[in-house]
């Protein structure tokens, strides 16, 4: 699949209540922290309707993990790329990509994840 452009919108789906604050309408940094394999899963959502975006979250993420879809964190690809991270589209499932290139230091990962969370927009289901 083609490279992800800086102006593309990406979604990180949220399956846990402690990953966002309804009062502050904010995404918590933990949403963007890399998995043990060093990757953070996102989906390319540019040019999709709201219904299509939620459908991906339900069918490709929530059902697979057997957890309810609670929301999503939308973020511009440029916010990720500006932090020296890379976006690798694998299209498995369709529109899927991974954020890679995280520093090995947990504290550095947390700082970057906090910056991403500040730039992300929370959408609740």
C-alpha positions in Angstrom: 0.0 0.0 0.0 1.1 3.6 -0.7 2.9 5.7 1.9 0.9 7.6 4.4 0.8 11.3 3.7 1.2 13.8 6.5 -2.3 15.3 5.9 -4.0 11.9 6.3 -6.3 11.3 9.3 -5.7 8.2 11.4 -7.8 6.6 14.2 -6.7 4.6 17.2 -9.6 2.7 18.6 -10.3 2.8 22.3 -11.6 -0.3 24.1 -11.0 0.6 27.7 -12.7 3.2 30.0 -9.4 4.2 31.6 -8.0 5.3 28.3 -9.9 8.5 28.1 -11.5 11.2 30.3 -15.2 12.0 29.6 -15.0 15.1 31.9 -12.0 16.6 30.1 -13.0 15.1 26.7 -9.4 14.0 26.3 -7.5 10.9 25.2 -5.0 9.6 27.7 -1.4 8.9 26.7 -1.7 5.2 27.3 -3.8 4.9 24.1 -0.7 5.6 22.0 1.8 3.6 24.0 3.4 0.9 21.8 2.5 -2.8 22.4 5.3 -5.2 23.6 6.2 -5.7 19.9 7.1 -2.0 19.6 4.1 -1.1 17.4 0.9 1.0 17.9 -1.9 0.0 15.6 -3.9 2.7 13.8 -6.3 2.9 10.8 -6.4 5.3 7.9 -9.7 7.0 8.0 -9.4 9.9 5.4 -12.4 10.1 3.0 -14.5 7.7 5.1 -17.9 8.5 6.5 -18.5 8.4 10.3 -20.4 5.2 9.9 -17.5 3.6 7.9 -15.0 4.7 10.6 -17.0 3.2 13.4 -17.6 0.0 11.3 -13.8 -0.6 11.1 -13.5 -0.2 14.9 -16.4 -2.6 15.5 -15.5 -5.3 13.0 -11.7 -5.2 12.8 -10.8 -4.2 16.4 -13.5 -4.6 19.1 -15.0 -7.9 17.8 -11.5 -9.4 17.3 -10.6 -8.6 20.9 -14.0 -9.4 22.3 -14.3 -6.0 23.9 -16.8 -3.2 23.5 -15.8 -0.3 21.2 -15.9 2.8 23.4 -14.4 5.5 21.3 -11.5 6.5 19.1 -8.6 9.0 19.1 -8.3 10.7 15.7 -4.9 12.2 14.9 -3.2 13.7 11.8 -0.3 11.6 10.5 1.9 14.6 10.6 1.7 14.7 14.4 3.2 11.2 14.4 5.8 11.8 11.7 6.9 15.1 13.4 8.0 13.0 16.4 10.5 10.9 14.4 8.1 7.9 14.4 7.3 6.0 11.2 3.9 4.9 9.8 4.0 1.5 8.1 0.9 0.6 6.2 0.3 -3.2 6.0 -3.3 -3.2 5.0 -3.9 -6.2 7.1 -6.8 -5.7 7.8 -7.7 -3.1 5.1 -6.6 0.5 6.0 -4.4 -0.8 8.9 -1.0 0.7 9.7 1.5 0.6 12.5 3.3 3.4 14.3 6.9 2.2 14.6 10.3 3.6 15.5 9.6 4.2 19.2 12.6 4.8 21.4 13.5 1.9 23.6 13.3 3.9 26.8 9.8 3.6 28.4 10.0 7.2 29.7 10.7 8.5 26.2 7.8 6.5 24.8 5.6 8.0 27.5 6.6 11.6 26.6 5.9 11.0 22.9 2.6 9.3 23.7 1.6 12.3 25.9 2.3 14.6 22.9 0.2 12.5 20.6 -2.6 12.3 23.1 -2.7 16.1 23.3 -3.0 16.3 19.5 -5.6 13.6 19.3 -9.4 14.3 19.1 -11.6 12.1 21.2 -14.7 10.7 19.6 -17.0 8.6 21.9 -19.3 5.9 20.5 
